[in-house]
Amino acid sequence: MNNFNNTVLLLLKEIECEMQQKLLWQSLPPNPDAFLSEQPFAIDRMSSYEWLQWIFIPRMRALIDANAILPRNFSLHPYFEESLKEQEEAAELLSLIKRLDELAKS
């Protein structure tokens, strides 16, 4: 595994741990219909946390496991900053997401 993929994997784990500490990590997936969304971030059918847990993190891990090329130049932070603006406890999660964005742009 290359250094970039390894760093992404570590950041994904940190995001997962932060979500678990803040009790945002869910034990059951959303309704199967939620996965049919065609909107960015499945905004019409999932919360930002659900999208992160059930779509983004698994897809990134699957790409890493397959030694595939990871997407670059994505920007998750603006969406999460807006969706979590009322939640002071999300500061560390936002920081981790910003680090992931910055890594993807490097």
C-alpha angles and dihedrals in degrees: 000000000000123000094254093053091045091052091048090050091052092049091049089053091050090051090050092049092048091051090050092049090051090047091243095120110099126215094206126049122239121265110298089243089065089069091059093069116127093193123104110270087004082270093168095055110022139046116243089255092052093050091050093048102038104031116016102040095044092047093049091048091048091052091049092047089051092049087237125155110270122227115261135201096031122149115210096152098075091055094046093044089056097041093048100037093115094051114083091182089066095071095103092045090051090050091053092048090050090051089052091051091049091049091051090053095051 
